[in-house]
């Protein structure tokens, strides 16, 4: 598959770039929603959604939200979520349009170090040192 940018996916100011093993979407405000306990949040500024698909090794789904404001505890700052999924959870079709992963749900194994394998979340309040959390549990579409 060629490397480059794709003009097929341009949602309200969003964009797509890809390589032979990744697809990276820049998404406009409001394009990403997630739930933390009873709270549902959306991105307030442009955010990044990255799919990493490998022939060997796990698939990964990475979401980076800048200047996020969470209702939980009044948190404001940046969040990066990295879910390590089963190999083949998505494929190169994500270079044409975002897609759900399969199978769903999947179990997450928590990372034990910042650079180690496993799922993790990093959050950084403005002008502060990032906090890294290993994530274990279940993820679904």
C-alpha positions as CSV (number, residue, x, y, z in Angstrom):
1,X,0.0,0.0,0.0
2,X,1.4,3.4,-0.9
3,X,2.3,5.9,1.8
4,X,0.7,9.3,1.9
5,X,-2.6,11.2,2.4
6,X,-6.0,10.1,1.3
7,X,-8.7,12.6,0.1
8,X,-11.5,10.0,0.6
9,X,-11.9,10.8,4.3
10,X,-12.2,14.5,5.1
11,X,-14.8,15.0,7.9
12,X,-15.4,18.6,8.8
13,X,-11.8,19.6,8.9
14,X,-10.4,16.2,9.7
15,X,-7.7,14.5,7.7
16,X,-6.0,11.1,7.2
17,X,-2.4,10.1,6.7
18,X,-1.1,6.5,6.5
19,X,1.8,4.2,6.1
20,X,2.0,0.5,5.4
21,X,1.2,-0.3,9.1
22,X,-0.6,2.8,10.4
23,X,-3.6,5.0,9.7
24,X,-3.7,8.4,11.6
25,X,-6.9,10.5,11.6
26,X,-6.9,14.1,12.8
27,X,-10.4,14.5,14.0
28,X,-12.4,17.8,14.7
29,X,-14.0,18.7,18.0
30,X,-16.9,16.5,19.0
31,X,-15.8,13.5,16.8
32,X,-14.6,11.3,19.7
33,X,-16.8,10.3,22.6
34,X,-15.9,8.0,25.5
35,X,-17.4,7.0,28.9
36,X,-15.6,7.1,32.2
37,X,-18.0,5.6,34.8
38,X,-21.2,7.6,34.5
39,X,-19.6,10.4,32.6
40,X,-19.6,10.8,28.8
41,X,-17.0,13.2,27.4
42,X,-16.2,14.4,23.9
43,X,-13.1,16.1,22.5
44,X,-13.2,19.9,22.6
45,X,-10.3,20.5,20.2
46,X,-8.8,18.6,17.3
47,X,-7.7,15.1,18.4
48,X,-5.8,12.2,16.9
49,X,-7.0,8.6,16.3
50,X,-4.3,6.2,15.3
51,X,-4.7,2.6,14.2
52,X,-1.5,0.4,14.2
53,X,-1.9,-2.9,12.4
54,X,1.0,-5.3,12.2
55,X,1.4,-8.7,10.6
56,X,3.2,-9.9,13.7
57,X,2.3,-8.6,17.1
58,X,-0.7,-6.8,18.5
59,X,-3.0,-4.3,16.9
60,X,-3.1,-1.0,18.7
61,X,-5.7,1.8,18.9
62,X,-4.3,5.1,20.1
63,X,-6.4,8.2,21.0
64,X,-4.8,11.5,21.8
65,X,-7.0,14.4,23.0
66,X,-5.6,17.8,23.7
67,X,-7.1,20.3,26.1
68,X,-9.6,17.8,27.3
69,X,-12.0,18.8,30.2
70,X,-13.4,15.9,32.2
71,X,-16.3,16.2,34.5
72,X,-14.6,13.7,36.7
73,X,-12.8,15.8,39.3
74,X,-12.6,18.9,37.1
75,X,-9.5,17.5,35.2
76,X,-8.2,19.7,32.4
77,X,-5.3,18.8,30.2
78,X,-4.2,16.2,27.6
79,X,-5.0,12.5,27.6
80,X,-3.4,9.7,25.6
81,X,-5.1,6.3,25.5
82,X,-3.3,3.3,24.0
83,X,-5.3,0.0,23.8
84,X,-3.3,-3.1,22.9
85,X,-5.7,-5.4,21.0
86,X,-5.5,-8.9,19.5
87,X,-3.5,-9.2,16.3
88,X,-5.8,-8.7,13.3
89,X,-8.4,-6.6,15.2
90,X,-8.5,-4.3,12.2
91,X,-6.6,-4.3,8.9
92,X,-5.4,-2.0,6.1
93,X,-9.1,-1.0,5.4
94,X,-8.6,1.6,8.1
95,X,-6.5,3.6,5.5
96,X,-9.8,4.3,3.7
97,X,-12.2,5.0,6.7
98,X,-12.2,4.5,10.5
99,X,-13.5,1.1,11.5
100,X,-14.5,-0.8,14.6
101,X,-12.2,-3.5,15.9
102,X,-13.2,-7.2,15.9
103,X,-13.7,-9.2,17.9
104,X,-15.5,-7.0,20.4
105,X,-15.3,-7.0,23.4
106,X,-11.7,-7.7,24.1
107,X,-9.7,-8.0,27.4
108,X,-7.0,-5.4,28.0
109,X,-3.8,-6.3,29.8
110,X,-2.2,-3.4,31.7
111,X,1.2,-2.1,30.8
112,X,3.6,-2.1,33.7
113,X,6.0,0.5,32.2
114,X,5.6,3.5,30.0
115,X,7.4,1.9,27.0
116,X,6.3,-1.7,27.8
117,X,3.7,-3.7,26.1
118,X,0.1,-3.6,27.2
119,X,-2.7,-1.0,27.5
120,X,-2.2,2.4,29.2
121,X,-3.5,5.9,29.7
122,X,-1.4,9.0,30.2
123,X,-2.8,12.2,31.3
124,X,-1.0,15.5,31.8
125,X,-2.6,18.5,33.4
126,X,-1.4,21.8,31.9
127,X,2.3,22.4,32.8
128,X,2.6,19.3,34.9
129,X,4.4,15.9,34.8
130,X,2.4,13.2,33.0
131,X,0.8,10.4,35.0
132,X,0.8,6.9,33.4
133,X,-1.8,4.3,34.3
134,X,-1.8,0.7,33.2
135,X,-5.3,-0.3,31.9
136,X,-6.8,-3.7,32.6
137,X,-10.4,-4.7,31.9
138,X,-12.6,-5.0,28.9
139,X,-12.9,-2.7,25.8
140,X,-15.8,-2.8,23.3
141,X,-16.9,-0.9,20.3
